[in-house]
Amino acid sequence: MKVNCTGDHISVSEAAEMLSMNPQRERVLMQRGKLPIGIVDRSEGDKSYTYYIYRGRVTAFLNGLDLNS
């Protein structure tokens, strides 16, 4: 089942709370492609990242759905 990447955006903090995870660990896992709950964006030459996290993907991840297919 493909999980849609649109809809309700949530903050890194809110997602970390839902996942019972430290927000910094969540960021690192997302940057490494190990936590497919949204999109990590880093513009060329930019030192900071922007995170687009979707509530539906977090919920699907918590329910054990494969988000990489």
C-alpha positions in Angstrom: 0.0 0.0 0.0 1.4 3.4 -1.0 1.1 6.1 1.7 0.3 9.5 0.4 2.9 12.3 1.1 0.3 15.1 1.2 -2.0 16.5 3.8 -1.4 17.4 7.4 2.2 18.5 8.2 3.4 18.2 11.7 6.5 19.5 13.5 9.7 17.6 14.2 8.8 17.8 17.9 5.2 16.5 17.4 6.5 13.6 15.3 9.2 12.8 17.8 6.6 12.7 20.6 4.4 10.3 18.5 7.4 8.1 17.9 8.6 8.3 21.5 12.0 9.4 20.1 14.4 12.3 20.7 13.9 15.0 18.0 17.6 15.1 17.1 17.7 11.3 16.6 14.6 11.7 14.4 16.3 14.3 12.3 19.5 12.2 11.9 17.4 9.1 10.9 15.5 11.1 8.4 18.7 12.6 6.9 20.1 9.1 6.5 16.9 7.8 4.8 16.2 5.4 7.7 12.9 7.0 8.8 10.6 7.6 5.8 8.0 9.8 7.5 8.5 12.8 5.3 11.0 14.8 3.2 14.3 16.4 4.2 15.3 19.4 2.1 18.7 21.1 2.0 19.3 23.7 -0.6 22.7 23.8 -2.2 25.1 25.8 -0.1 22.7 25.9 2.8 23.9 24.6 6.2 20.5 23.9 7.6 17.8 21.3 6.8 14.0 21.8 6.4 11.8 18.8 7.4 8.4 18.2 5.9 6.8 15.5 8.1 3.3 14.0 7.4 1.0 12.8 10.1 -0.3 10.0 7.9 3.2 8.7 7.3 4.1 8.7 11.0 0.8 6.9 11.8 1.5 4.4 9.0 5.1 3.9 10.2 3.8 3.2 13.7 1.4 0.7 12.3 4.2 -1.2 10.6 3.3 -0.3 7.0 6.1 -0.4 4.4 6.6 3.3 3.5 9.4 2.6 1.0 7.4 0.8 -1.7 
